[in-house]
């Protein structure tokens, strides 16, 4: 592995992400990984990488990097202006970056998170089977800073590379399906119906750990303490203020607030691209029957 990129401008928050750590939650290790998995896979596909190859996840303000050797890159996720040494380049398509040139991914014009894949992948050292940065536990590489050098692996064997990989636009309204439980009985009997009727917004305090909401609080039927229990990706926890919190990739593995339901992983890529103020609706699904 050799240095392939050096960070010129890190943006507000840029991290290295792949598809995360799996099978280690029992050790208290969060999953981490790209919040918008389809966008990461698309960027990798455009440069010929395996789907889960490590790439840069940039937040809102983009990132600029200097190529230390000729590279092929692709940017997906949040639509953003892309430039190579000041000249406009393609978003959502493979781009050749000469040695010494600066690749600049500008501020997102919509959505939140952009994904920059490099042919060969970012070859930072893996930790527990993943190269992802986990902002909650501190595992993996630290958020990128100016001057950081990123090693890039060997370019994958030549093969047909698509010119375009379609992706959905960032959501104008976020609709999250919700499977009730396991602690729905800790809330008022009509809490699920109220949740389905209510209008929420994405709160500015949202981050890689959770999407936080603003709107009408949910009333609890029980006020006693809940012992800490395991949490899963997409769990919708309700803290004392009554406002639902949707756990994302860097979520803790345990928690002590009741979980009214769980959002399927397939809905969370849109949550990764929902800006503060985006309307949120919860679509409550029927409870699964209990086997007798």
C-alpha positions as CSV (number, residue, x, y, z in Angstrom):
1,X,0.0,0.0,0.0
2,X,1.2,3.5,-0.8
3,X,0.0,7.0,0.1
4,X,-2.6,8.0,-2.5
5,X,-4.2,11.1,-1.1
6,X,-3.5,13.9,1.3
7,X,-6.2,15.9,3.0
8,X,-6.2,19.6,2.0
9,X,-9.5,20.7,3.5
10,X,-11.3,18.2,5.7
11,X,-14.7,19.9,5.8
12,X,-17.0,19.9,8.9
13,X,-16.8,16.2,9.4
14,X,-15.1,13.6,7.1
15,X,-14.5,10.0,8.1
16,X,-13.4,6.8,6.6
17,X,-16.2,4.3,6.3
18,X,-16.9,0.9,4.9
19,X,-20.0,-1.3,5.7
20,X,-19.2,-1.5,9.4
21,X,-18.4,-4.0,12.1
22,X,-20.6,-7.0,12.3
23,X,-20.9,-9.7,14.9
24,X,-19.2,-7.8,17.8
25,X,-22.2,-6.1,19.4
26,X,-22.0,-8.6,22.3
27,X,-18.6,-7.1,23.0
28,X,-20.2,-3.6,23.3
29,X,-18.8,-2.6,19.9
30,X,-21.2,-0.5,17.7
31,X,-21.7,-1.4,14.1
32,X,-20.5,1.9,12.6
33,X,-20.0,2.0,8.8
34,X,-21.5,4.3,6.1
35,X,-24.8,5.8,7.1
36,X,-26.0,5.7,3.4
37,X,-24.9,2.2,2.4
38,X,-26.4,2.3,-1.1
39,X,-24.4,5.5,-1.9
40,X,-21.2,3.9,-0.7
41,X,-21.9,0.8,-2.8
42,X,-22.6,2.9,-5.8
43,X,-19.4,4.9,-5.5
44,X,-17.4,1.7,-5.2
45,X,-19.2,0.2,-8.2
46,X,-18.3,3.2,-10.3
47,X,-14.6,2.7,-9.7
48,X,-14.6,-1.1,-9.9
49,X,-14.2,-1.8,-6.1
50,X,-15.9,-4.4,-4.1
51,X,-19.2,-3.0,-2.6
52,X,-17.9,-2.6,0.9
53,X,-14.5,-1.1,0.2
54,X,-13.5,1.8,2.5
55,X,-14.2,5.3,1.2
56,X,-14.6,8.8,2.6
57,X,-17.9,10.0,4.1
58,X,-18.0,13.8,4.0
59,X,-20.7,15.8,5.8
60,X,-22.4,18.9,4.3
61,X,-19.3,21.0,3.6
62,X,-17.4,18.5,1.4
63,X,-13.7,17.8,1.4
64,X,-10.6,18.5,-0.7
65,X,-7.7,16.1,-1.2
66,X,-4.5,16.1,-3.3
67,X,-3.7,13.0,-5.3
68,X,-0.2,11.7,-4.7
69,X,-0.4,9.5,-7.8
70,X,-2.9,9.1,-10.7
71,X,-6.2,7.9,-9.3
72,X,-9.7,7.2,-10.4
73,X,-12.5,8.4,-8.0
74,X,-16.3,8.7,-7.9
75,X,-18.5,10.9,-5.7
76,X,-22.1,9.9,-4.8
77,X,-24.6,10.5,-2.0
78,X,-25.5,14.1,-1.4
79,X,-25.3,16.0,-4.8
80,X,-22.2,18.2,-4.7
81,X,-20.1,20.2,-7.1
82,X,-16.9,18.3,-8.0
83,X,-13.7,19.9,-9.3
84,X,-10.3,18.8,-10.3
85,X,-7.7,21.6,-10.0
86,X,-10.6,24.0,-10.3
87,X,-12.2,22.5,-13.4
88,X,-15.7,21.0,-13.1
89,X,-15.8,17.2,-13.0
90,X,-18.6,14.7,-13.0
91,X,-20.6,13.8,-9.9
92,X,-21.9,10.2,-9.9
93,X,-19.4,9.0,-12.5
94,X,-15.8,7.9,-12.6
95,X,-13.3,10.8,-12.7
96,X,-9.5,10.5,-13.4
97,X,-7.4,12.7,-11.1
98,X,-3.8,13.2,-12.2
99,X,-0.9,13.1,-9.7
100,X,-0.6,16.3,-7.9
101,X,-4.1,17.5,-8.7
102,X,-6.6,18.7,-6.0
103,X,-9.9,17.0,-6.0
104,X,-12.5,19.3,-4.4
105,X,-15.9,18.0,-3.4
106,X,-17.9,21.2,-2.6
107,X,-20.7,21.8,-0.1
108,X,-23.8,19.5,-0.6
109,X,-26.5,21.3,-2.6
110,X,-29.0,18.8,-1.2
111,X,-28.8,16.0,1.3
112,X,-26.1,15.7,4.0
113,X,-23.4,13.0,3.2
114,X,-21.2,12.5,0.2
115,X,-19.2,9.4,-0.5
116,X,-15.8,9.6,-2.2
117,X,-14.5,6.2,-3.4
118,X,-11.1,5.6,-4.9
119,X,-10.2,2.7,-7.2
120,X,-8.3,0.4,-4.9
121,X,-10.0,1.6,-1.7
122,X,-8.7,3.4,1.3
123,X,-6.2,1.0,3.0
124,X,-6.2,2.4,6.5
125,X,-5.6,-0.4,9.1
126,X,-8.7,-2.4,9.9
127,X,-10.0,-2.7,13.5
128,X,-12.2,-5.7,14.4
129,X,-12.7,-6.4,10.7
130,X,-13.6,-2.9,9.6
131,X,-11.9,0.3,8.5
132,X,-14.8,2.4,9.7
133,X,-14.4,5.3,12.1
134,X,-16.8,5.0,15.0
135,X,-17.4,8.4,16.7
136,X,-19.1,6.9,19.7
137,X,-16.5,4.3,20.7
138,X,-13.4,5.9,19.1
139,X,-12.5,2.8,17.2
140,X,-11.0,3.1,13.7
141,X,-9.3,6.1,12.2
142,X,-10.0,9.5,13.7
143,X,-12.0,12.1,11.7
144,X,-9.9,13.4,8.9
145,X,-7.8,16.5,9.5
146,X,-5.7,18.7,7.1
147,X,-2.4,17.0,6.3
148,X,-3.6,13.4,6.9
149,X,-2.3,11.0,4.3
150,X,-4.6,8.2,3.2
151,X,-3.1,5.0,1.7
152,X,-4.8,3.6,-1.3
153,X,-4.8,-0.1,-2.3
154,X,-3.9,-1.6,-5.7
155,X,-6.3,-0.7,-8.4
156,X,-8.8,-3.6,-8.9
157,X,-8.4,-5.8,-12.0
158,X,-9.8,-4.2,-15.1
159,X,-13.5,-4.9,-15.7
160,X,-16.5,-3.1,-17.1
161,X,-17.4,-0.1,-15.0
162,X,-20.9,1.5,-15.3
163,X,-21.0,5.2,-16.4
164,X,-23.9,5.9,-14.0
165,X,-25.5,4.2,-11.0
166,X,-29.0,5.6,-10.2
167,X,-29.7,6.6,-6.6
168,X,-32.7,8.3,-5.1
169,X,-32.7,12.0,-4.5
170,X,-32.3,13.2,-0.9
171,X,-35.8,13.2,0.8
172,X,-38.1,16.2,0.8
173,X,-40.0,14.3,3.4
174,X,-38.7,11.4,5.4
175,X,-41.1,8.4,5.8
176,X,-39.9,5.8,8.2
177,X,-41.7,2.5,8.6
178,X,-41.9,1.4,12.2
179,X,-42.4,-2.1,13.6
180,X,-43.8,-1.7,17.1
181,X,-42.0,-3.1,20.2
182,X,-40.3,-4.3,22.2
183,X,-41.4,-1.7,24.8
184,X,-44.5,-0.3,23.2
185,X,-46.4,-1.2,26.3
186,X,-44.4,1.4,28.2
187,X,-46.4,4.1,26.4
188,X,-50.0,5.3,26.4
189,X,-52.4,2.8,24.6
190,X,-52.9,5.2,21.7
191,X,-49.2,6.2,21.4
192,X,-48.5,4.3,18.2
193,X,-51.6,5.8,16.6
194,X,-50.5,9.3,17.8
195,X,-47.0,8.7,16.4
196,X,-48.5,7.7,13.0
197,X,-50.6,10.9,12.9
198,X,-48.0,13.3,14.2
199,X,-45.7,15.6,12.2
200,X,-42.1,15.6,13.2
201,X,-38.9,17.3,11.9
202,X,-35.3,16.3,11.8
203,X,-33.6,18.1,14.7
204,X,-30.3,19.9,14.2
205,X,-28.7,17.7,17.0
206,X,-28.9,14.7,14.7
207,X,-25.5,13.0,14.0
208,X,-24.0,9.6,13.1
209,X,-25.3,8.2,16.4
210,X,-29.0,9.0,15.9
211,X,-31.5,11.0,14.0
212,X,-33.2,13.2,16.6
213,X,-36.7,14.6,16.1
214,X,-38.7,17.7,17.0
215,X,-42.5,17.6,17.4
216,X,-45.1,16.4,19.8
217,X,-43.8,14.3,22.8
218,X,-45.1,10.8,23.3
219,X,-46.8,10.1,26.7
220,X,-45.5,7.2,28.7
221,X,-47.8,4.9,30.6
222,X,-44.9,3.8,33.0
223,X,-42.5,6.2,34.7
224,X,-40.3,3.6,36.5
225,X,-36.8,2.9,35.4
226,X,-36.0,0.4,32.6
227,X,-32.9,-1.7,33.1
228,X,-30.3,-1.2,30.3
229,X,-30.9,-3.6,27.5
230,X,-29.5,-4.3,24.0
231,X,-30.1,-1.8,21.2
232,X,-30.3,-2.6,17.5
233,X,-29.8,-0.4,14.4
234,X,-33.0,1.5,13.7
235,X,-34.3,1.3,17.3
236,X,-36.6,4.2,18.1
237,X,-35.8,5.1,21.7
238,X,-37.9,7.6,23.6
239,X,-36.0,9.6,26.3
240,X,-37.7,11.5,29.1
241,X,-38.5,14.5,26.8
242,X,-40.8,12.2,24.8
243,X,-39.2,12.9,21.4
244,X,-38.4,9.9,19.3
245,X,-34.7,9.2,18.6
246,X,-33.8,6.8,15.7
247,X,-30.5,5.0,16.2
248,X,-28.1,5.1,13.3
249,X,-24.8,3.4,12.6
250,X,-22.8,4.6,15.6
251,X,-25.5,3.9,18.1
252,X,-24.7,2.4,21.5
253,X,-25.2,-1.3,22.0
254,X,-27.2,-0.9,25.1
255,X,-29.7,1.7,26.5
256,X,-32.0,2.4,29.3
257,X,-34.9,4.3,27.6
258,X,-37.9,2.3,26.2
259,X,-37.9,1.5,22.5
260,X,-41.4,2.0,21.0
261,X,-40.4,0.4,17.7
262,X,-37.7,-0.4,15.2
263,X,-37.2,1.2,11.7
264,X,-36.1,-1.4,9.1
265,X,-32.5,-0.9,7.9
266,X,-33.7,-0.3,4.3
267,X,-35.2,3.1,5.4
268,X,-32.1,4.4,7.1
269,X,-30.2,5.5,4.0
270,X,-32.8,8.2,3.4
271,X,-32.4,9.2,7.1
272,X,-28.7,9.7,6.5
273,X,-29.5,12.3,3.8
274,X,-32.3,14.2,5.7
275,X,-31.3,17.7,6.6
276,X,-32.4,19.4,9.8
277,X,-36.0,20.7,9.4
278,X,-36.9,17.9,7.0
279,X,-40.5,16.6,7.8
280,X,-40.6,13.2,9.3
281,X,-43.5,10.7,9.3
282,X,-43.6,7.4,11.0
283,X,-45.6,4.7,9.2
284,X,-46.6,2.2,11.9
285,X,-46.6,-1.4,10.6
286,X,-48.8,-4.2,12.0
287,X,-47.2,-6.0,14.9
288,X,-45.9,-9.5,14.1
289,X,-48.1,-12.3,15.5
290,X,-46.6,-14.2,18.5
291,X,-46.1,-17.9,17.8
292,X,-48.2,-20.0,20.1
